[in-house]
Structures are given as C-alpha cells and as structure tokens.
Amino acid sequence: MSRRIPRLEVIEAFVEAARAPSFRIAADRCALSPAAFSRRIQAFTAFVGHEVFVRHPGGMRLTDAGRACLDTLEPTYRAILGAARDLEAKPAAQKISISLSHSLAVGWLIPRIERFYALHPHIEVAIVTTRTAEAIRAGVADLGLCAGDVDVADLHAETLLQGCITPVASPAVARRLREGTRRLADERLLTFAQHQDMWAWWSHEAGVDCGLPREASTFDMAQALYEAAAAGLGIAPGIDVIMAGHLSSGRLVELGLPAVRYPGAYRLVAKPSRLRSNQVAPLWAWLKDEAARDRRPQAPVRAVA
C-alpha cells in the first residue's frame, strides 16, 4: 500500500528550512515554535525515508537526498503559493460620484485626482459635470463642488475654494500691452455668460479703467473662455482656481494687474445623510486637504467686503 503524501504545511517547513539561514528563522517564517517546526521536519524525513538535513558546524545542511527533494518540490510549492495569492479575495472596488462644473473638473480636480487614487486605490470616482446641485439632491452624485451662486438650500455645505480674479491673456497680447502699442481699453474683453458684469465688477474693485462701457464676448464654459484668450482673441478674467494649467503651460500669462478676491466661493456639498457614508468620508477629507495645499502665499489680493 502506497504511503500518503505529506501535508502542504510539512512541505512548506522543509522548503523554508532548506532556504533559510537557520531553522529558527525558518520556524519564524512559518509562524511556528521551534518544537512544532522540528516535528514537521521529522514528519517530512519519515516520509522520504532518508535524512534530508545533516548537522554541520555552521548549521544544518541538505543531504543529497534533501537536495533532490528540494529540486523536485520547490517549483511546485512556489507555484501553489502564487496561485493561492491570485485567488485571495480582494476588496471590492467602491464607487463614489462627485458633481462639479466642467471647468472645475478639468482645471482643478482631474489634474490632481491621481493623488486620491494613490491613497485610496479601491475607491473609483465618477465625475458628473453640472453646475447645479440637482444631481446631489437626486442621488445621482454623492457629493459636489458648487459655485457660490448655486442654490444649496437643504444640503450640507462647507466653503472649500476661494477664487481670485485677475486679467490674463496670451503672451502676444501681454507683450503688446507691456510695450505700449495697445491699451487695455483697446483689447477685446472676454467673459462668462453667467457673469456678464464681471469686467464692470473687477474694474470697480481693482480701480482700473478697462474702457467700459463696451460689450464683451461671452462663453458658457470657462475652459472655452481660456482657450479663446490663449488663441489671442482677447483678455479674460482669470480665476486662479481653474486656470492653473493654462498658466503653468505658458499659454496664458497674468498682465500685472490687481487680483481681486471674488465674493463667491466654491463649496463642498452633500446630503447630510451621505456624510456618514464610508465612501464619502475619504473623498470629502481629501478634497479639503487638497484645498488647503492651494492656500499658499500669493501676491497681494484685494479683498471684497
């Protein structure tokens, strides 16, 4: 009658003993006491029918029979370990959705979202692009970033990002103004469709004459507005929160004119019940940390009461 093969933990003890500097270290790797580890080596030796280790002044060494066992068993043992790790249950990916304007998504969130994934690899973030808070109320989005003019009544809201407005333009337009070949009042003004009075407001608060009254070209998306400015079509009111990419690439430059703190602010918004969710809490905290990173010393800014 053939003998039964040894249990996997017995084979494990033999392989680890053969590869470790000492039996004590091998026992630690197997999470066993020295006595329990020794019993497994004895069980393996009994199965083989030959001594697999021999005592040596420098420690235990494999015999020829032990070497033959190791060459035969180790590849299969390692393959079994690898297969077991592949089958190990992995945490299911959690999904969370955030609503915000297209411009804020492209200009602020997306360039930094990889940092969130590095901290929370099992949370997937879906982006819903809308300016309103209706996606949050309807449950389509778990939380949102809403501009100051968005109605967030009945929702929990915390101020997250305070924007500053300063005129920006393409390098070519900026050069014309710097060299004096053109004046601010001579350049085409670009602005937001939602805030067509932006230039009148900035001119009053900054104390700078920009040739008003005159009509400005309007855009319903900030990124389209900044692309137009980068193409040399005029001067745009630059919101620092969402135009960082255009500035860092050099496609837009500040004109050395005053920066004015806009009275509205982007708010972090969610239903009170969703704040207790295990998925929402990590993203909520991370967004606040990211906003804090942006609060670094800047050029003097005129605050608006």
C-alpha positions as CSV (number, residue, x, y, z in Angstrom):
1,M,0.0,0.0,0.0
2,S,1.5,3.4,-1.0
3,R,2.2,6.0,1.6
4,R,0.1,9.2,1.7
5,I,1.9,12.3,0.6
6,P,2.8,14.8,3.4
7,R,0.6,17.7,4.1
8,L,1.4,21.0,2.4
9,E,2.5,22.6,5.7
10,V,5.0,19.8,6.1
11,I,6.4,20.5,2.6
12,E,6.4,24.2,3.5
13,A,8.5,23.6,6.6
14,F,11.1,21.6,4.5
15,V,11.4,24.2,1.8
16,E,11.7,27.1,4.2
17,A,14.3,25.2,6.2
18,A,16.3,24.5,3.1
19,R,16.3,28.2,2.1
20,A,16.5,30.0,5.4
21,P,19.9,30.7,7.2
22,S,18.8,28.7,10.2
23,F,15.9,26.5,11.4
24,R,14.9,29.3,13.9
25,I,14.4,31.8,11.1
26,A,12.5,29.2,9.0
27,A,10.3,28.5,12.0
28,D,9.5,32.2,12.3
29,R,8.7,32.4,8.6
30,C,6.2,29.6,9.1
31,A,4.8,31.2,12.3
32,L,5.7,28.1,14.3
33,S,7.5,27.4,17.6
34,P,10.9,25.6,17.3
35,A,9.4,22.4,18.7
36,A,6.4,22.5,16.3
37,F,8.7,23.2,13.3
38,S,11.0,20.4,14.3
39,R,8.1,17.9,14.3
40,R,7.2,18.9,10.8
41,I,10.8,18.4,9.6
42,Q,10.7,15.0,11.3
43,A,7.5,14.1,9.5
44,F,9.0,15.0,6.2
45,T,12.1,13.0,6.9
46,A,9.9,10.0,7.8
47,F,8.0,10.3,4.5
48,V,11.2,10.4,2.4
49,G,12.9,7.6,4.4
50,H,16.3,9.3,4.3
51,E,17.9,12.1,6.3
52,V,17.3,15.3,4.4
53,F,19.5,17.5,6.7
54,V,22.8,16.9,8.4
55,R,24.2,18.9,11.2
56,H,27.3,20.9,10.4
57,P,29.4,23.4,12.5
58,G,27.8,26.2,10.5
59,G,24.3,24.9,11.0
60,M,22.0,22.4,9.2
61,R,22.8,21.5,5.6
62,L,20.9,19.5,3.0
63,T,22.0,15.9,2.2
64,D,22.0,14.6,-1.3
65,A,18.6,13.2,-0.7
66,G,17.4,16.6,0.7
67,R,18.8,18.4,-2.4
68,A,16.9,16.0,-4.7
69,C,13.7,16.6,-2.7
70,L,14.1,20.4,-2.9
71,D,14.8,20.4,-6.6
72,T,11.6,18.3,-7.1
73,L,9.2,20.0,-4.7
74,E,10.2,23.7,-4.6
75,P,8.9,24.7,-8.1
76,T,5.5,23.2,-7.4
77,Y,5.4,24.6,-3.9
78,R,6.1,28.1,-5.2
79,A,3.5,27.7,-7.9
80,I,0.9,26.7,-5.4
81,L,1.7,29.8,-3.3
82,G,1.4,32.0,-6.3
83,A,-1.9,30.5,-7.3
84,A,-3.3,30.9,-3.8
85,R,-2.3,34.6,-3.7
86,D,-4.0,35.1,-7.1
87,L,-7.2,33.6,-5.7
88,E,-7.1,35.6,-2.5
89,A,-10.2,37.7,-2.0
90,K,-9.5,41.3,-3.0
91,P,-11.5,44.2,-1.6
92,A,-14.4,45.1,-4.0
93,A,-13.9,48.5,-5.6
94,Q,-16.1,51.1,-4.1
95,K,-17.6,53.8,-6.3
96,I,-18.4,57.4,-5.5
97,S,-19.6,60.2,-7.7
98,I,-18.9,63.9,-7.5
99,S,-20.7,66.6,-9.4
100,L,-19.0,69.9,-10.4
101,S,-18.7,72.1,-13.4
102,H,-16.8,71.0,-16.5
103,S,-14.3,73.8,-15.9
104,L,-13.6,73.0,-12.3
105,A,-13.3,69.3,-13.2
106,V,-10.8,70.0,-16.0
107,G,-9.0,72.8,-14.3
108,W,-8.8,71.7,-10.7
109,L,-9.9,68.1,-9.9
110,I,-8.7,65.9,-12.7
111,P,-5.0,67.2,-12.6
112,R,-4.8,66.0,-9.0
113,I,-7.2,63.0,-8.7
114,E,-4.3,60.6,-9.1
115,R,-3.2,61.6,-5.6
116,F,-6.5,60.4,-4.2
117,Y,-6.2,57.0,-6.0
118,A,-2.7,56.6,-4.5
119,L,-4.2,56.9,-1.1
120,H,-7.5,55.0,-1.8
121,P,-6.8,52.5,-4.6
122,H,-10.1,50.7,-4.0
123,I,-12.3,53.8,-4.5
124,E,-13.4,54.7,-8.0
125,V,-14.5,58.3,-8.6
126,A,-17.1,59.1,-11.2
127,I,-17.4,62.7,-12.3
128,V,-20.8,64.3,-13.1
129,T,-20.3,67.6,-14.9
130,T,-23.0,70.0,-14.0
131,R,-23.1,73.5,-12.3
132,T,-26.2,72.9,-10.3
133,A,-26.8,70.8,-7.1
134,E,-29.7,68.8,-8.6
135,A,-27.5,65.7,-9.2
136,I,-26.8,65.7,-5.4
137,R,-30.4,66.1,-4.5
138,A,-31.5,63.4,-6.9
139,G,-28.9,60.9,-5.5
140,V,-27.0,60.8,-8.9
141,A,-23.9,62.3,-7.2
142,D,-22.7,61.5,-3.6
143,L,-21.2,65.0,-3.2
144,G,-20.4,68.0,-5.2
145,L,-18.3,71.2,-5.7
146,C,-20.7,74.1,-6.3
147,A,-20.0,77.7,-7.1
148,G,-21.2,80.4,-4.8
149,D,-24.3,81.3,-7.0
150,V,-25.7,77.7,-6.9
151,D,-28.6,77.1,-4.7
152,V,-27.6,74.6,-2.0
153,A,-30.5,75.0,0.4
154,D,-31.3,71.8,2.4
155,L,-27.8,70.5,1.7
156,H,-24.7,70.4,4.0
157,A,-22.2,72.9,2.5
158,E,-18.7,74.0,3.5
159,T,-16.5,76.6,1.8
160,L,-13.7,74.9,0.0
161,L,-12.0,77.2,-2.6
162,Q,-11.9,81.0,-2.6
163,G,-11.1,82.3,-6.1
164,C,-9.3,85.4,-7.1
165,I,-9.9,87.3,-10.4
166,T,-7.0,88.8,-12.4
167,P,-6.9,89.6,-16.1
168,V,-5.0,87.1,-18.3
169,A,-4.2,86.9,-22.0
170,S,-1.9,85.2,-24.5
171,P,1.8,86.1,-24.4
172,A,1.4,88.1,-27.6
173,V,-1.4,90.2,-26.2
174,A,0.5,90.7,-23.0
175,R,3.5,91.8,-25.0
176,R,1.5,94.5,-26.8
177,L,0.2,95.9,-23.6
178,R,3.7,95.8,-22.0
179,E,5.3,97.6,-24.9
180,G,2.5,100.2,-25.0
181,T,1.5,99.5,-28.6
182,R,-2.0,98.8,-27.3
183,R,-4.0,99.8,-24.2
184,L,-6.2,97.7,-22.1
185,A,-9.2,99.7,-23.4
186,D,-8.3,98.7,-26.9
187,E,-8.3,94.9,-26.4
188,R,-11.4,92.8,-26.8
189,L,-12.8,91.7,-23.5
190,L,-13.9,88.1,-22.9
191,T,-16.2,87.0,-20.1
192,F,-18.5,84.3,-18.6
193,A,-22.1,84.1,-20.0
194,Q,-23.2,83.6,-16.3
195,H,-21.4,86.7,-15.2
196,Q,-21.6,89.3,-17.9
197,D,-20.9,92.1,-15.4
198,M,-17.6,90.5,-14.4
199,W,-15.5,93.3,-16.0
200,A,-17.5,96.1,-14.6
201,W,-17.2,94.5,-11.1
202,W,-13.4,93.9,-11.5
203,S,-12.8,97.4,-12.9
204,H,-14.6,99.0,-9.9
205,E,-13.0,96.8,-7.2
206,A,-9.5,97.0,-8.7
207,G,-9.7,100.7,-9.5
208,V,-8.5,100.1,-13.1
209,D,-10.1,101.6,-16.2
210,C,-10.7,99.0,-18.8
211,G,-12.6,101.1,-21.2
212,L,-16.2,100.4,-20.1
213,P,-18.9,100.5,-21.1
214,R,-18.4,98.1,-24.0
215,E,-19.8,94.7,-24.7
216,A,-17.7,91.6,-24.0
217,S,-17.6,88.3,-25.9
218,T,-19.3,85.7,-23.7
219,F,-18.6,82.0,-23.1
220,D,-20.7,79.5,-21.2
221,M,-17.7,77.4,-20.2
222,A,-14.6,78.7,-18.6
223,Q,-12.3,76.4,-20.5
224,A,-13.6,77.7,-23.8
225,L,-13.1,81.2,-22.5
226,Y,-9.5,80.5,-21.6
227,E,-8.8,78.7,-24.9
228,A,-10.1,81.8,-26.7
229,A,-7.8,84.0,-24.6
230,A,-4.9,81.7,-25.3
231,A,-5.6,82.0,-29.0
232,G,-5.1,85.7,-28.7
233,L,-8.8,86.7,-29.1
234,G,-8.8,89.0,-26.1
235,I,-8.4,89.4,-22.4
236,A,-10.1,87.1,-19.9
237,P,-10.9,87.4,-16.2
238,G,-8.7,84.6,-14.9
239,I,-10.0,82.6,-11.9
240,D,-6.9,81.2,-10.3
241,V,-8.6,78.0,-9.1
242,I,-9.4,76.8,-12.6
243,M,-6.7,78.3,-14.9
244,A,-3.6,76.9,-13.3
245,G,-3.0,74.6,-16.2
246,H,-3.0,77.4,-18.8
247,L,-0.7,79.5,-16.7
248,S,1.8,76.7,-16.0
249,S,1.9,75.8,-19.7
250,G,2.6,79.5,-20.6
251,R,-0.4,79.7,-22.9
252,L,-1.8,82.4,-20.7
253,V,0.0,85.0,-18.6
254,E,-1.1,87.4,-16.0
255,L,-0.9,91.1,-17.0
256,G,0.4,92.5,-13.8
257,L,-3.0,94.0,-12.9
258,P,-4.6,93.7,-9.5
259,A,-6.1,90.4,-8.3
260,V,-9.4,90.8,-6.5
261,R,-10.9,88.1,-4.3
262,Y,-14.2,87.1,-5.7
263,P,-17.1,87.3,-3.2
264,G,-18.4,83.9,-4.1
265,A,-16.6,80.6,-3.3
266,Y,-16.7,77.0,-4.3
267,R,-18.5,74.9,-1.7
268,L,-18.2,71.3,-0.8
269,V,-21.8,70.0,-0.7
270,A,-23.6,66.8,0.2
271,K,-26.8,65.5,1.7
272,P,-26.3,65.3,5.5
273,S,-27.1,61.6,5.4
274,R,-24.3,60.9,2.8
275,L,-21.6,62.4,5.0
276,R,-21.8,59.3,7.2
277,S,-21.0,57.0,4.3
278,N,-17.7,55.2,4.4
279,Q,-17.2,56.0,0.7
280,V,-17.9,59.8,1.0
281,A,-15.8,60.5,4.1
282,P,-12.4,59.7,2.5
283,L,-13.1,61.9,-0.6
284,W,-14.6,64.7,1.5
285,A,-11.5,64.7,3.7
286,W,-9.1,64.5,0.7
287,L,-10.8,67.4,-1.1
288,K,-10.4,69.6,2.0
289,D,-6.7,68.6,2.2
290,E,-6.1,69.5,-1.4
291,A,-7.8,72.9,-1.0
292,A,-5.5,73.5,2.0
293,R,-2.5,72.7,-0.2
294,D,-3.6,75.6,-2.6
295,R,-3.6,78.1,0.2
296,R,0.0,79.3,-0.1
297,P,1.4,82.8,-0.1
298,Q,0.4,84.8,-3.2
299,A,0.8,88.3,-4.5
300,P,-1.3,90.9,-2.6
301,V,-5.0,90.4,-3.2
302,R,-7.7,93.0,-2.8
303,A,-10.5,91.6,-0.6
304,V,-14.1,92.4,-1.3
305,A,-16.3,93.2,1.7
